Amino acid sequence: MRLNHIHNDLHSKHPKLWNAIVVTARTLICKPFGHRWTRFEAVKYGDFGYSRTCKICRMSHGRDRDIDTYHETHRQGGWNKIDKP
């Protein structure tokens, strides 16, 4: 079983456990040592600037017209805005 399959299984079948893992990773790894960002890529649909994602805690960082926004996704709630981490 590949790591992606484990991630998808946890994310879809055990959302509370997955959220606990993400919050723990964000607290123990990303807050003290910094986020591990992917490269900026153009948003696929529309002209909404560029975005990147933290490889560890899955937080999204968007940049549109030199305005930075941070979001995290939840399956049922959509996008939740976060203050600058």
Backbone atoms as SQL, in Angstrom:
CREATE TABLE atoms (id INTEGER PRIMARY KEY, chain TEXT, resi INTEGER, resn TEXT, atom TEXT, x REAL, y REAL, z REAL);
INSERT INTO atoms VALUES
  (1, 'A', 1, 'MET', 'N', 0.845, -1.175, 0.000),
  (2, 'A', 1, 'MET', 'CA', 0.000, 0.000, 0.000),
  (3, 'A', 1, 'MET', 'C', 0.892, 1.240, 0.000),
  (4, 'A', 2, 'ARG', 'N', 0.622, 2.151, -0.896),
  (5, 'A', 2, 'ARG', 'CA', 1.431, 3.346, -0.995),
  (6, 'A', 2, 'ARG', 'C', 0.992, 4.372, 0.043),
  (7, 'A', 3, 'LEU', 'N', 1.886, 5.292, 0.338),
  (8, 'A', 3, 'LEU', 'CA', 1.624, 6.328, 1.330),
  (9, 'A', 3, 'LEU', 'C', 0.409, 7.165, 0.942),
  (10, 'A', 4, 'ASN', 'N', 0.222, 7.418, -0.342),
  (11, 'A', 4, 'ASN', 'CA', -0.921, 8.194, -0.799),
  (12, 'A', 4, 'ASN', 'C', -2.232, 7.496, -0.469),
  (13, 'A', 5, 'HIS', 'N', -2.265, 6.167, -0.562),
  (14, 'A', 5, 'HIS', 'CA', -3.477, 5.427, -0.229),
  (15, 'A', 5, 'HIS', 'C', -3.798, 5.541, 1.257),
  (16, 'A', 6, 'ILE', 'N', -2.776, 5.489, 2.082),
  (17, 'A', 6, 'ILE', 'CA', -2.984, 5.651, 3.529),
  (18, 'A', 6, 'ILE', 'C', -3.514, 7.051, 3.821),
  (19, 'A', 7, 'HIS', 'N', -2.921, 8.054, 3.185),
  (20, 'A', 7, 'HIS', 'CA', -3.376, 9.438, 3.368),
  (21, 'A', 7, 'HIS', 'C', -4.831, 9.586, 2.964),
  (22, 'A', 8, 'ASN', 'N', -5.202, 9.080, 1.794),
  (23, 'A', 8, 'ASN', 'CA', -6.587, 9.201, 1.324),
  (24, 'A', 8, 'ASN', 'C', -7.556, 8.455, 2.231),
  (25, 'A', 9, 'ASP', 'N', -7.161, 7.292, 2.726),
  (26, 'A', 9, 'ASP', 'CA', -8.017, 6.516, 3.616),
  (27, 'A', 9, 'ASP', 'C', -8.255, 7.264, 4.930),
  (28, 'A', 10, 'LEU', 'N', -7.183, 7.791, 5.523),
  (29, 'A', 10, 'LEU', 'CA', -7.334, 8.551, 6.769),
  (30, 'A', 10, 'LEU', 'C', -8.174, 9.801, 6.552),
  (31, 'A', 11, 'HIS', 'N', -7.916, 10.493, 5.455),
  (32, 'A', 11, 'HIS', 'CA', -8.599, 11.757, 5.185),
  (33, 'A', 11, 'HIS', 'C', -10.093, 11.560, 4.969),
  (34, 'A', 12, 'SER', 'N', -10.482, 10.486, 4.287),
  (35, 'A', 12, 'SER', 'CA', -11.891, 10.301, 3.965),
  (36, 'A', 12, 'SER', 'C', -12.663, 9.506, 5.021),
  (37, 'A', 13, 'LYS', 'N', -12.045, 8.490, 5.610),
  (38, 'A', 13, 'LYS', 'CA', -12.783, 7.623, 6.532),
  (39, 'A', 13, 'LYS', 'C', -12.625, 8.005, 8.004),
  (40, 'A', 14, 'HIS', 'N', -11.558, 8.718, 8.338),
  (41, 'A', 14, 'HIS', 'CA', -11.296, 9.099, 9.724),
  (42, 'A', 14, 'HIS', 'C', -10.901, 10.579, 9.799),
  (43, 'A', 15, 'PRO', 'N', -11.839, 11.494, 9.506),
  (44, 'A', 15, 'PRO', 'CA', -11.470, 12.916, 9.435),
  (45, 'A', 15, 'PRO', 'C', -11.010, 13.505, 10.767),
  (46, 'A', 16, 'LYS', 'N', -11.548, 13.056, 11.882),
  (47, 'A', 16, 'LYS', 'CA', -11.116, 13.600, 13.179),
  (48, 'A', 16, 'LYS', 'C', -9.688, 13.182, 13.500),
  (49, 'A', 17, 'LEU', 'N', -9.348, 11.942, 13.218),
  (50, 'A', 17, 'LEU', 'CA', -7.976, 11.475, 13.411),
  (51, 'A', 17, 'LEU', 'C', -7.027, 12.227, 12.480),
  (52, 'A', 18, 'TRP', 'N', -7.430, 12.426, 11.223),
  (53, 'A', 18, 'TRP', 'CA', -6.596, 13.154, 10.268),
  (54, 'A', 18, 'TRP', 'C', -6.362, 14.590, 10.733),
  (55, 'A', 19, 'ASN', 'N', -7.401, 15.268, 11.220),
  (56, 'A', 19, 'ASN', 'CA', -7.237, 16.638, 11.720),
  (57, 'A', 19, 'ASN', 'C', -6.311, 16.680, 12.924),
  (58, 'A', 20, 'ALA', 'N', -6.374, 15.672, 13.792),
  (59, 'A', 20, 'ALA', 'CA', -5.468, 15.612, 14.942),
  (60, 'A', 20, 'ALA', 'C', -4.021, 15.451, 14.480),
  (61, 'A', 21, 'ILE', 'N', -3.791, 14.634, 13.465),
  (62, 'A', 21, 'ILE', 'CA', -2.439, 14.451, 12.921),
  (63, 'A', 21, 'ILE', 'C', -1.919, 15.753, 12.328),
  (64, 'A', 22, 'VAL', 'N', -2.761, 16.457, 11.578),
  (65, 'A', 22, 'VAL', 'CA', -2.350, 17.716, 10.943),
  (66, 'A', 22, 'VAL', 'C', -2.024, 18.773, 11.995),
  (67, 'A', 23, 'VAL', 'N', -2.866, 18.915, 13.002),
  (68, 'A', 23, 'VAL', 'CA', -2.625, 19.913, 14.047),
  (69, 'A', 23, 'VAL', 'C', -1.356, 19.581, 14.826),
  (70, 'A', 24, 'THR', 'N', -1.133, 18.291, 15.100),
  (71, 'A', 24, 'THR', 'CA', 0.088, 17.878, 15.791),
  (72, 'A', 24, 'THR', 'C', 1.327, 18.178, 14.955),
  (73, 'A', 25, 'ALA', 'N', 1.269, 17.873, 13.667),
  (74, 'A', 25, 'ALA', 'CA', 2.404, 18.163, 12.778),
  (75, 'A', 25, 'ALA', 'C', 2.672, 19.654, 12.708),
  (76, 'A', 26, 'ARG', 'N', 1.608, 20.436, 12.633),
  (77, 'A', 26, 'ARG', 'CA', 1.766, 21.892, 12.568),
  (78, 'A', 26, 'ARG', 'C', 2.394, 22.427, 13.852),
  (79, 'A', 27, 'THR', 'N', 1.986, 21.874, 14.998),
  (80, 'A', 27, 'THR', 'CA', 2.497, 22.339, 16.277),
  (81, 'A', 27, 'THR', 'C', 3.936, 21.899, 16.526),
  (82, 'A', 28, 'LEU', 'N', 4.245, 20.632, 16.216),
  (83, 'A', 28, 'LEU', 'CA', 5.566, 20.089, 16.539),
  (84, 'A', 28, 'LEU', 'C', 6.632, 20.342, 15.478),
  (85, 'A', 29, 'ILE', 'N', 6.238, 20.468, 14.222),
  (86, 'A', 29, 'ILE', 'CA', 7.231, 20.613, 13.159),
  (87, 'A', 29, 'ILE', 'C', 7.195, 22.006, 12.529),
  (88, 'A', 30, 'CYS', 'N', 6.027, 22.427, 12.084),
  (89, 'A', 30, 'CYS', 'CA', 5.948, 23.674, 11.303),
  (90, 'A', 30, 'CYS', 'C', 6.130, 24.933, 12.147),
  (91, 'A', 31, 'LYS', 'N', 5.538, 24.988, 13.316),
  (92, 'A', 31, 'LYS', 'CA', 5.680, 26.198, 14.145),
  (93, 'A', 31, 'LYS', 'C', 7.125, 26.445, 14.573),
  (94, 'A', 32, 'PRO', 'N', 7.843, 25.446, 15.151),
  (95, 'A', 32, 'PRO', 'CA', 9.217, 25.733, 15.583),
  (96, 'A', 32, 'PRO', 'C', 10.241, 25.801, 14.444),
  (97, 'A', 33, 'PHE', 'N', 10.065, 24.996, 13.383),
  (98, 'A', 33, 'PHE', 'CA', 11.091, 24.890, 12.349),
  (99, 'A', 33, 'PHE', 'C', 10.710, 25.549, 11.027),
  (100, 'A', 34, 'GLY', 'N', 9.474, 25.962, 10.880),
  (101, 'A', 34, 'GLY', 'CA', 9.027, 26.587, 9.633),
  (102, 'A', 34, 'GLY', 'C', 8.358, 25.589, 8.704),
  (103, 'A', 35, 'HIS', 'N', 7.543, 26.120, 7.805),
  (104, 'A', 35, 'HIS', 'CA', 6.818, 25.282, 6.853),
  (105, 'A', 35, 'HIS', 'C', 7.744, 24.808, 5.738),
  (106, 'A', 36, 'ARG', 'N', 7.432, 23.653, 5.171),
  (107, 'A', 36, 'ARG', 'CA', 8.155, 23.115, 4.021),
  (108, 'A', 36, 'ARG', 'C', 7.262, 23.325, 2.802),
  (109, 'A', 37, 'TRP', 'N', 7.418, 24.460, 2.113),
  (110, 'A', 37, 'TRP', 'CA', 6.527, 24.854, 1.038),
  (111, 'A', 37, 'TRP', 'C', 6.916, 24.211, -0.292),
  (112, 'A', 38, 'THR', 'N', 5.911, 23.906, -1.096),
  (113, 'A', 38, 'THR', 'CA', 6.147, 23.535, -2.482),
  (114, 'A', 38, 'THR', 'C', 6.381, 24.823, -3.265),
  (115, 'A', 39, 'ARG', 'N', 6.680, 24.710, -4.539),
  (116, 'A', 39, 'ARG', 'CA', 6.866, 25.911, -5.356),
  (117, 'A', 39, 'ARG', 'C', 5.527, 26.562, -5.660),
  (118, 'A', 40, 'PHE', 'N', 5.550, 27.882, -5.904),
  (119, 'A', 40, 'PHE', 'CA', 4.330, 28.575, -6.316),
  (120, 'A', 40, 'PHE', 'C', 3.931, 28.088, -7.708),
  (121, 'A', 41, 'GLU', 'N', 2.648, 27.815, -7.881),
  (122, 'A', 41, 'GLU', 'CA', 2.095, 27.423, -9.170),
  (123, 'A', 41, 'GLU', 'C', 0.846, 28.240, -9.432),
  (124, 'A', 42, 'ALA', 'N', 0.567, 28.503, -10.699),
  (125, 'A', 42, 'ALA', 'CA', -0.637, 29.262, -11.057),
  (126, 'A', 42, 'ALA', 'C', -1.877, 28.465, -10.680),
  (127, 'A', 43, 'VAL', 'N', -2.887, 29.153, -10.165),
  (128, 'A', 43, 'VAL', 'CA', -4.149, 28.499, -9.838),
  (129, 'A', 43, 'VAL', 'C', -4.784, 28.042, -11.142),
  (130, 'A', 44, 'LYS', 'N', -5.262, 26.808, -11.190),
  (131, 'A', 44, 'LYS', 'CA', -5.701, 26.197, -12.439),
  (132, 'A', 44, 'LYS', 'C', -6.901, 26.898, -13.073),
  (133, 'A', 45, 'TYR', 'N', -7.888, 27.242, -12.272),
  (134, 'A', 45, 'TYR', 'CA', -9.136, 27.743, -12.832),
  (135, 'A', 45, 'TYR', 'C', -9.274, 29.233, -12.544),
  (136, 'A', 46, 'GLY', 'N', -9.276, 30.036, -13.580),
  (137, 'A', 46, 'GLY', 'CA', -9.434, 31.475, -13.411),
  (138, 'A', 46, 'GLY', 'C', -8.109, 32.167, -13.176),
  (139, 'A', 47, 'ASP', 'N', -8.179, 33.475, -13.010),
  (140, 'A', 47, 'ASP', 'CA', -6.983, 34.280, -12.779),
  (141, 'A', 47, 'ASP', 'C', -6.933, 34.650, -11.304),
  (142, 'A', 48, 'PHE', 'N', -6.542, 33.698, -10.461),
  (143, 'A', 48, 'PHE', 'CA', -6.538, 33.906, -9.026),
  (144, 'A', 48, 'PHE', 'C', -5.133, 33.922, -8.447),
  (145, 'A', 49, 'GLY', 'N', -4.142, 34.217, -9.269),
  (146, 'A', 49, 'GLY', 'CA', -2.790, 34.324, -8.763),
  (147, 'A', 49, 'GLY', 'C', -2.103, 32.976, -8.659),
  (148, 'A', 50, 'TYR', 'N', -1.269, 32.841, -7.651),
  (149, 'A', 50, 'TYR', 'CA', -0.436, 31.655, -7.465),
  (150, 'A', 50, 'TYR', 'C', -0.663, 31.084, -6.074),
  (151, 'A', 51, 'SER', 'N', -0.432, 29.790, -5.927),
  (152, 'A', 51, 'SER', 'CA', -0.579, 29.180, -4.605),
  (153, 'A', 51, 'SER', 'C', 0.492, 28.114, -4.409),
  (154, 'A', 52, 'ARG', 'N', 0.731, 27.788, -3.153),
  (155, 'A', 52, 'ARG', 'CA', 1.642, 26.716, -2.770),
  (156, 'A', 52, 'ARG', 'C', 1.110, 26.072, -1.508),
  (157, 'A', 53, 'THR', 'N', 1.606, 24.886, -1.176),
  (158, 'A', 53, 'THR', 'CA', 1.107, 24.118, -0.042),
  (159, 'A', 53, 'THR', 'C', 2.277, 23.654, 0.816),
  (160, 'A', 54, 'CYS', 'N', 2.072, 23.654, 2.129),
  (161, 'A', 54, 'CYS', 'CA', 3.068, 23.093, 3.033),
  (162, 'A', 54, 'CYS', 'C', 3.012, 21.571, 2.899),
  (163, 'A', 55, 'LYS', 'N', 4.159, 20.947, 2.725),
  (164, 'A', 55, 'LYS', 'CA', 4.214, 19.497, 2.524),
  (165, 'A', 55, 'LYS', 'C', 3.848, 18.718, 3.780),
  (166, 'A', 56, 'ILE', 'N', 3.974, 19.348, 4.941),
  (167, 'A', 56, 'ILE', 'CA', 3.741, 18.630, 6.196),
  (168, 'A', 56, 'ILE', 'C', 2.323, 18.830, 6.710),
  (169, 'A', 57, 'CYS', 'N', 1.906, 20.083, 6.873),
  (170, 'A', 57, 'CYS', 'CA', 0.596, 20.325, 7.502),
  (171, 'A', 57, 'CYS', 'C', -0.499, 20.668, 6.496),
  (172, 'A', 58, 'ARG', 'N', -0.177, 20.678, 5.190),
  (173, 'A', 58, 'ARG', 'CA', -1.148, 20.848, 4.117),
  (174, 'A', 58, 'ARG', 'C', -1.835, 22.211, 4.117),
  (175, 'A', 59, 'MET', 'N', -1.228, 23.217, 4.718),
  (176, 'A', 59, 'MET', 'CA', -1.762, 24.567, 4.699),
  (177, 'A', 59, 'MET', 'C', -1.497, 25.163, 3.316),
  (178, 'A', 60, 'SER', 'N', -2.421, 25.967, 2.819),
  (179, 'A', 60, 'SER', 'CA', -2.280, 26.568, 1.505),
  (180, 'A', 60, 'SER', 'C', -1.943, 28.049, 1.642),
  (181, 'A', 61, 'HIS', 'N', -0.977, 28.510, 0.853),
  (182, 'A', 61, 'HIS', 'CA', -0.563, 29.913, 0.843),
  (183, 'A', 61, 'HIS', 'C', -0.827, 30.443, -0.556),
  (184, 'A', 62, 'GLY', 'N', -1.711, 31.429, -0.654),
  (185, 'A', 62, 'GLY', 'CA', -2.033, 32.022, -1.938),
  (186, 'A', 62, 'GLY', 'C', -1.486, 33.426, -2.053),
  (187, 'A', 63, 'ARG', 'N', -1.111, 33.801, -3.266),
  (188, 'A', 63, 'ARG', 'CA', -0.612, 35.153, -3.519),
  (189, 'A', 63, 'ARG', 'C', -1.292, 35.669, -4.779),
  (190, 'A', 64, 'ASP', 'N', -2.090, 36.705, -4.614),
  (191, 'A', 64, 'ASP', 'CA', -2.775, 37.320, -5.737),
  (192, 'A', 64, 'ASP', 'C', -2.595, 38.826, -5.643),
  (193, 'A', 65, 'ARG', 'N', -1.966, 39.420, -6.652),
  (194, 'A', 65, 'ARG', 'CA', -1.701, 40.862, -6.685),
  (195, 'A', 65, 'ARG', 'C', -0.948, 41.326, -5.439),
  (196, 'A', 66, 'ASP', 'N', 0.071, 40.572, -5.054),
  (197, 'A', 66, 'ASP', 'CA', 0.930, 40.863, -3.893),
  (198, 'A', 66, 'ASP', 'C', 0.190, 40.854, -2.565),
  (199, 'A', 67, 'ILE', 'N', -0.946, 40.172, -2.490),
  (200, 'A', 67, 'ILE', 'CA', -1.679, 39.994, -1.235),
  (201, 'A', 67, 'ILE', 'C', -1.588, 38.519, -0.853),
  (202, 'A', 68, 'ASP', 'N', -1.029, 38.247, 0.325),
  (203, 'A', 68, 'ASP', 'CA', -0.864, 36.872, 0.785),
  (204, 'A', 68, 'ASP', 'C', -2.058, 36.441, 1.624),
  (205, 'A', 69, 'THR', 'N', -2.551, 35.234, 1.367),
  (206, 'A', 69, 'THR', 'CA', -3.621, 34.641, 2.176),
  (207, 'A', 69, 'THR', 'C', -3.234, 33.207, 2.522),
  (208, 'A', 70, 'TYR', 'N', -3.678, 32.749, 3.671),
  (209, 'A', 70, 'TYR', 'CA', -3.395, 31.386, 4.134),
  (210, 'A', 70, 'TYR', 'C', -4.720, 30.691, 4.417),
  (211, 'A', 71, 'HIS', 'N', -4.856, 29.452, 3.944),
  (212, 'A', 71, 'HIS', 'CA', -6.090, 28.693, 4.118),
  (213, 'A', 71, 'HIS', 'C', -5.757, 27.245, 4.427),
  (214, 'A', 72, 'GLU', 'N', -6.729, 26.568, 5.008),
  (215, 'A', 72, 'GLU', 'CA', -6.656, 25.117, 5.117),
  (216, 'A', 72, 'GLU', 'C', -7.989, 24.574, 4.654),
  (217, 'A', 73, 'THR', 'N', -7.993, 23.374, 4.160),
  (218, 'A', 73, 'THR', 'CA', -9.221, 22.797, 3.625),
  (219, 'A', 73, 'THR', 'C', -9.780, 21.755, 4.571),
  (220, 'A', 74, 'HIS', 'N', -11.077, 21.676, 4.567),
  (221, 'A', 74, 'HIS', 'CA', -11.794, 20.622, 5.289),
  (222, 'A', 74, 'HIS', 'C', -12.803, 20.051, 4.324),
  (223, 'A', 75, 'ARG', 'N', -13.002, 18.759, 4.386),
  (224, 'A', 75, 'ARG', 'CA', -13.875, 18.092, 3.425),
  (225, 'A', 75, 'ARG', 'C', -15.273, 18.678, 3.382),
  (226, 'A', 76, 'GLN', 'N', -15.883, 18.957, 4.507),
  (227, 'A', 76, 'GLN', 'CA', -17.265, 19.405, 4.494),
  (228, 'A', 76, 'GLN', 'C', -17.395, 20.914, 4.648),
  (229, 'A', 77, 'GLY', 'N', -16.400, 21.569, 5.199),
  (230, 'A', 77, 'GLY', 'CA', -16.527, 22.994, 5.465),
  (231, 'A', 77, 'GLY', 'C', -15.947, 23.890, 4.403),
  (232, 'A', 78, 'GLY', 'N', -15.221, 23.350, 3.433),
  (233, 'A', 78, 'GLY', 'CA', -14.614, 24.180, 2.411),
  (234, 'A', 78, 'GLY', 'C', -13.323, 24.809, 2.909),
  (235, 'A', 79, 'TRP', 'N', -13.054, 26.034, 2.478),
  (236, 'A', 79, 'TRP', 'CA', -11.827, 26.730, 2.819),
  (237, 'A', 79, 'TRP', 'C', -11.998, 27.499, 4.107),
  (238, 'A', 80, 'ASN', 'N', -11.051, 27.376, 5.021),
  (239, 'A', 80, 'ASN', 'CA', -11.036, 28.148, 6.262),
  (240, 'A', 80, 'ASN', 'C', -9.817, 29.049, 6.239),
  (241, 'A', 81, 'LYS', 'N', -10.034, 30.368, 6.380),
  (242, 'A', 81, 'LYS', 'CA', -8.938, 31.309, 6.349),
  (243, 'A', 81, 'LYS', 'C', -8.175, 31.274, 7.671),
  (244, 'A', 82, 'ILE', 'N', -6.846, 31.407, 7.598),
  (245, 'A', 82, 'ILE', 'CA', -5.975, 31.388, 8.753),
  (246, 'A', 82, 'ILE', 'C', -5.201, 32.696, 8.772),
  (247, 'A', 83, 'ASP', 'N', -4.955, 33.234, 9.960),
  (248, 'A', 83, 'ASP', 'CA', -4.062, 34.385, 10.067),
  (249, 'A', 83, 'ASP', 'C', -2.660, 33.950, 9.683),
  (250, 'A', 84, 'LYS', 'N', -1.817, 34.902, 9.362),
  (251, 'A', 84, 'LYS', 'CA', -0.461, 34.567, 8.914),
  (252, 'A', 84, 'LYS', 'C', 0.243, 33.702, 9.966),
  (253, 'A', 85, 'PRO', 'N', 0.685, 32.505, 9.573),
  (254, 'A', 85, 'PRO', 'CA', 1.327, 31.599, 10.529),
  (255, 'A', 85, 'PRO', 'C', 2.731, 32.050, 10.906);
